[in-house]
Amino acid sequence: MTAALATLILGFIIGYLGQRSRLCFVSGYRDMLLTRDGNLLKGVVGGFCGALAGFVLFYFTGGNLPEFPALLRTPDLDSARAWITTIVSGLGVGFVGVLAGGCPFRMHVLAAEGRRTYWFYLLGLYLGLIFFNLVTDRFFGG
Amino acid sequence: MLGFSAALVQAYFQVVPPVAYGVCMVCHPRDLFNWLADHLLHISWDYSIASTNWPLLTAVGVVLGAWVAARQHGEARARPARQRLSFFIYGFLMINFGLVLGSCPIRIVLLTAYGNILGLVGLLAVIVGVVLGTLALRWNARRAATRGATA
């Protein structure tokens, strides 16, 4: 219950702020490459710095951060399969993200604004989830 | 704010395990969808331990928050769909690549901040994927411009 409420509230806040700021974790890199506009990239860097600061702070205040910092304790670090799936799927996420014009977070925000194009993106996302459960997970799932 | 809050919900609000899971826009929708499939239809698809008792509601929160923000600022209005099939396919591919990676472009940043080496590798792969996608867009735009000039 706690986690459900916490994620609902956090989701509401970042959804609200994301709509106002156009925050996107794909367009940040893309805009920097295409137009040298670093505005959205600041959001990505801010996200990283905020997370790092939070993890370090909560580590010292006794928060539930198992095996932080992960570094050499990263799970599956010695698995070639994990490296290959990470690299290939990472490339896929970046490539598809640019073609779609943003990360899944941004797509949810745009769909909420009433842009029906992105309703079809979300339809593909949630139907793709069924495909993942039935097919992809059997071959590439953790 | 996003990153700090993501760390906060892990540290003190039980959004763990897995680690660095405070925000993920492919895994949390997967957890919600599969949790509902499990509890309503008794289909046993995987979801994270963090959502064993109650599903993670980040996707619902994001849509509600963005809708309220858009309504407040007069930006919420129905706009017609374009390239429906393309965007359907992009969504389909994104969830599959994302769930194989185990994260969306946000969570991969959180994992990197957590010190996860595979997270860093994944983040670099995402950035290279963005570079390749951008080059593909540029190439396509140039080809279209050349075609237009010769026509």
Interface residues (C-beta under 8 A of the other chain):
Chain A: M1 T2 A3 A4 L5 A6 T7 L8 I9 L10 G11 F12 I13 I14 G15 Y16 L17 G18 Q19 R20 L23 F25 V26 Y29 R30 L33 L34 G43 V44 G46 G47 F48 C49 G50 A51 L52 A53 G54 F55 L57 F58 T61 G63 N64 L65 P66 E67 F68 P69 A70 L71 L72 T74 P75 D76 L77 A82 W83 T85 T86 I87 V88 S89 G90 L91 G92 V93 G94 F95 V96 G97 V98 L99 A100 C103 P104 F105 M107 H108 V109 A111 A112 E113 G114 R115 R116 T117 Y118 W119 F120 Y121 L122 L123 G124 L125 Y126 L127 G128 L129 F131 F132 N133 T136 D137 F140 G141 G142
Chain B: M1 L2 G3 F4 S5 A6 A7 L8 V9 Q10 A11 Y12 F13 Q14 V15 V16 P17 V19 A20 G22 V23 M25 V26 H28 P29 R30 F33 N34 W45 D46 A50 S51 N53 W54 P55 L56 L57 T58 A59 V60 G61 V62 V63 L64 G65 A66 W67 V68 A69 A70 H73 E75 A76 R77 A78 R79 P80 A81 R82 Q83 R84 L85 S86 F87 F88 I89 Y90 G91 F92 L93 M94 I95 N96 F97 G98 L99 V100 L101 G102 C104 P105 I106 I108 V109 L110 T112 A113 Y114 G115 N116 I117 L118 G119 V121 G122 L123 L124 A125 V126 I127 V128 G129 V130 V131 L132 G133 T134 A136 L137 R138
